[in-house]
Amino acid sequence: MNSINRRFLITGATGKTGAASVRLMRERGHAVTALVRGDDARARALADLGADVVIGDLLDLRDVSTAMRGAEGVYLCYPIEPGLVEVTANVAQAAAEAGVDAIVNMSQISARREATSNAARQHWLAERLLDRGPFRTTHLRPTFFAEWLTWGWHRDGDSGVLALPFGDGRHAPIAAVDQAYVIAAVLERPASHDRQVYPLHGPVEMNHYQIAEIMARVLGIPVRYEPVGVETYQTELLARGLPQHLVQHFGNVALDYQQGIFAGTNNLVEVISDHTAMTVEQYVADSREAFGDAGQFTVRASAA
């Protein structure tokens, strides 16, 4: 494929899927505009890949319009923060003005009209808003990322612990890099993906007891899963100073998870991108350094 003069805008470019998408699109010879919030080491790493780094705020229509110039396709990714619907309106308006051909939208598997998570319900609204635009749209609804296995991780002496509010629910963890292959494939050839909603899963569905067993084998240490009550988990995170919007989302998607919303598996990664999604074993083996003393959203067993 001739990639000369093909430019794509990647938002959330320092995030897990964003950074992987920038790297992959540059490897394929595309021009990439990477929209970031600030000039830090992650942004400079994108510049080292040859991306044109633009510092801006998705909540500012002027910043979005500036970043959109010359792009034929856009990857929209926004963190779990207030403002998603306004951000989506900004991106849709700027894309329509710039004549963008396609938008790939990072949604989530729990996005639905009746979602009790405010963030998940806003994702459903954002999908509907984008579908009203003059451009092609594709919505990705991944289950929990493989990277998120580190969230509730901590070390207990010579052992590892996964302390999370997921009960005996199941999912097939999917790595961010595998999602990047889907993002790139859809951006390159968006026509057949227009108005599609793709639930993305890894290759093997399992519960966290089974995940802990796999982690133990790969890391070579005992690992156990300790279920935490949803209310306990939310209380601990709020006491730590995490934003209410984020904690409200975590609590409600934990209930969704227990009720099977995140379950299932499929081969959409391979079908769409001709790339085989990695297993939990492969992810843990490739990411040993990520399983250090404590994860980002760890609740200790004593608090559970």
C-alpha positions in Angstrom: 0.0 0.0 0.0 1.3 3.5 -0.9 1.2 5.5 2.3 2.6 8.7 0.9 0.4 11.6 1.8 -1.9 9.5 4.1 -2.1 11.2 7.5 -3.9 10.0 10.5 -4.7 11.7 13.8 -4.2 9.6 17.0 -5.8 11.1 20.1 -4.9 9.8 23.5 -1.6 9.2 21.9 0.4 8.6 25.1 -2.1 6.0 26.3 -1.9 2.2 25.9 -3.8 1.9 22.6 -2.8 5.3 21.4 1.0 4.8 21.7 0.8 1.4 20.1 -1.3 2.8 17.2 1.2 5.6 16.6 4.1 3.1 16.5 2.2 0.7 14.2 1.1 3.4 11.8 4.6 4.9 11.6 6.0 1.4 10.9 3.5 1.2 8.0 4.8 4.5 6.6 1.9 6.7 7.4 2.2 10.3 8.5 0.8 10.6 12.1 -0.4 13.5 14.1 -0.3 12.6 17.8 -2.5 14.7 20.1 -1.1 14.8 23.6 -1.9 16.8 26.7 1.7 17.8 27.6 5.3 17.6 26.7 6.7 14.7 28.6 8.9 11.7 28.0 6.0 9.7 26.5 5.3 12.5 24.0 9.0 12.8 23.1 9.1 9.1 22.5 6.3 9.5 19.9 8.3 12.3 18.3 11.3 10.0 18.1 9.1 7.6 16.1 8.5 10.4 13.6 5.0 11.4 14.7 4.1 15.1 14.5 3.2 15.8 18.2 0.6 18.4 18.9 -0.1 19.5 22.5 -3.8 20.2 23.0 -7.0 19.5 24.9 -9.8 17.5 23.4 -12.2 19.8 25.3 -11.0 22.8 23.3 -12.5 22.8 19.8 -9.7 25.0 18.5 -7.0 22.5 19.6 -8.9 19.7 18.0 -9.4 21.5 14.7 -5.7 22.3 14.6 -4.7 18.7 15.2 -7.3 17.5 12.6 -5.7 19.4 9.7 -4.8 17.1 6.8 -6.0 13.9 8.5 -8.0 11.4 6.5 -8.8 9.2 9.5 -8.9 9.7 13.3 -8.6 7.4 16.3 -10.6 8.9 19.2 -9.7 7.8 22.7 -10.6 9.6 25.9 -9.8 8.5 29.4 -12.4 7.8 32.1 -13.0 11.5 33.0 -15.9 13.9 32.8 -16.4 15.5 29.4 -16.6 12.6 27.0 -19.8 13.8 25.2 -18.4 17.3 24.8 -15.1 15.8 23.5 -17.0 13.7 21.0 -18.9 16.7 19.8 -15.7 18.6 19.3 -14.1 15.8 17.3 -17.2 15.2 15.2 -17.5 18.9 14.4 -13.8 19.3 13.6 -13.8 16.1 11.5 -16.8 17.3 9.5 -15.2 20.7 8.8 -11.9 19.1 7.8 -13.5 16.5 5.5 -12.2 13.5 7.5 -13.1 10.2 6.0 -13.4 7.9 9.0 -13.3 7.9 12.8 -12.4 4.8 14.9 -13.9 5.3 18.3 -12.6 3.6 21.5 -15.8 2.8 23.4 -16.2 0.0 26.0 -18.0 -3.3 26.2 -20.3 -2.0 28.9 -21.5 0.9 26.8 -25.3 0.8 26.5 -28.3 3.0 27.1 -29.2 1.4 30.4 -25.7 1.3 31.8 -25.4 2.2 35.5 -21.8 3.5 35.0 -22.0 7.1 34.0 -18.9 6.7 31.8 -20.3 3.6 30.1 -23.6 5.4 29.3 -21.7 8.4 28.0 -19.8 6.1 25.7 -23.1 4.8 24.3 -24.2 8.4 23.7 -20.9 9.2 22.1 -21.3 6.4 19.7 -24.8 7.6 18.6 -23.5 11.1 18.2 -20.6 10.0 15.9 -23.0 7.9 13.8 -24.8 11.1 12.9 -21.7 12.6 11.3 -20.8 12.7 7.5 -17.8 10.4 8.0 -17.5 6.7 8.4 -17.6 5.5 12.0 -16.4 2.3 13.7 -16.8 1.6 17.4 -14.5 -0.7 19.4 -15.9 -2.2 22.5 -13.1 -4.1 24.2 -13.4 -6.2 27.3 -10.8 -5.6 30.1 -7.3 -5.0 28.8 -4.5 -7.5 29.7 -2.6 -4.5 31.0 -5.3 -4.0 33.6 -4.2 -7.2 35.3 -1.6 -5.1 37.1 -4.3 -2.8 38.6 -5.2 -4.9 41.6 -1.8 -6.5 41.9 0.5 -6.4 44.9 3.2 -8.5 46.4 2.7 -10.4 49.7 6.1 -11.5 50.7 7.3 -14.0 48.1 3.7 -14.3 46.7 1.6 -12.2 44.4 -2.0 -11.2 45.0 -4.8 -10.1 42.6 -7.3 -8.2 44.8 -10.2 -7.1 42.6 -14.0 -6.7 42.9 -14.9 -9.2 40.1 -16.2 -12.2 42.0 -16.2 -15.3 39.8 -16.9 -13.4 36.6 -15.0 -14.2 33.4 -13.4 -12.4 30.5 -10.8 -13.0 27.8 -8.1 -10.3 28.4 -7.0 -8.4 25.3 -3.7 -6.5 25.0 -3.6 -2.9 23.9 -1.1 -3.8 21.0 -3.6 -6.2 19.6 -6.3 -3.5 19.6 -3.8 -1.3 17.8 -3.7 -3.7 14.9 -7.5 -3.4 14.6 -7.4 0.4 14.8 -4.7 0.5 12.0 -6.6 -1.9 9.8 -9.9 0.0 10.1 -8.2 3.4 9.5 -6.5 2.1 6.4 -9.6 0.5 4.9 -12.6 2.0 6.6 -15.3 1.4 4.0 -16.3 -2.1 5.1 -16.3 -1.2 8.7 -18.7 1.8 8.5 -21.2 1.9 11.4 -19.9 -1.3 12.8 -19.6 -2.0 16.6 -16.9 -4.5 17.3 -16.6 -6.3 20.7 -13.0 -7.1 21.1 -11.8 -10.1 23.2 -8.6 -12.0 23.7 -8.4 -15.7 22.7 -9.2 -17.4 26.0 -12.1 -16.6 28.5 -11.3 -17.3 32.1 -12.0 -16.1 35.7 -9.4 -14.4 37.9 -8.7 -17.7 39.8 -7.5 -19.2 36.5 -5.7 -16.0 35.6 -3.8 -16.2 38.9 -2.8 -19.7 38.1 -1.4 -18.7 34.8 0.5 -15.8 36.3 2.0 -18.1 38.9 3.3 -20.4 36.3 4.8 -17.6 34.2 6.2 -15.5 37.0 7.4 -18.5 39.0 5.9 -17.4 42.3 2.6 -18.3 44.1 -0.2 -16.0 42.9 -3.7 -15.9 44.4 -6.9 -14.1 43.6 -8.7 -12.4 46.5 -12.2 -11.1 45.6 -12.9 -7.7 47.1 -16.4 -6.4 47.8 -17.5 -3.7 45.3 -18.4 -1.2 48.1 -15.1 -1.9 49.9 -13.2 -1.3 46.7 -14.9 2.0 46.0 -14.5 3.2 49.6 -10.8 2.4 49.5 -10.2 4.2 46.2 -12.2 7.3 47.3 -10.1 7.4 50.5 -7.0 7.4 48.3 -8.3 10.5 46.5 -9.3 9.0 43.2 -12.0 11.0 41.3 -15.6 10.2 42.0 -16.4 9.8 38.3 -13.7 7.1 38.0 -14.7 5.2 41.1 -18.4 5.3 40.2 -17.4 3.7 36.9 -15.2 1.0 38.5 -17.9 0.0 40.9 -20.6 -0.3 38.3 -18.5 -2.1 35.7 -17.4 -4.5 38.5 -21.1 -5.4 38.9 -21.5 -5.7 35.1 -18.5 -8.0 35.0 -20.0 -10.3 37.7 -23.2 -10.4 35.6 -21.4 -11.5 32.4 -21.2 -8.2 30.4 -17.5 -8.6 29.9 -17.5 -12.4 29.1 -17.0 -14.1 25.8 -14.3 -14.5 23.2 -14.0 -14.1 19.5 -11.5 -13.9 16.7 -12.3 -10.4 15.5 -8.7 -9.2 16.0 -7.5 -11.8 13.5 -10.4 -11.4 11.1 -10.1 -7.6 10.9 -6.3 -7.2 11.1 -4.8 -10.6 10.1 -3.0 -10.5 13.4 -3.2 -13.1 16.2 -4.1 -11.8 19.6 -1.7 -12.7 22.4 -2.7 -14.9 25.3 -2.4 -14.0 29.0 0.7 -16.3 29.2 2.3 -14.3 26.4 1.3 -10.9 27.9 2.6 -11.7 31.4 5.9 -13.2 30.0 6.4 -10.0 28.0 5.5 -7.7 30.9 7.2 -9.2 33.9 8.5 -5.8 35.0 4.9 -4.5 35.3 4.2 -6.9 38.2 6.2 -5.1 40.8 5.2 -4.2 44.4 1.8 -2.7 43.8 -0.6 -1.8 41.0 -2.3 1.5 40.3 -5.6 0.6 42.0 -4.5 -1.9 44.6 -6.6 -2.7 47.6 -4.7 -4.7 50.2 -6.2 -7.9 51.5 -6.4 -6.4 55.0 -8.8 -3.7 53.7 -10.9 -6.3 51.9 
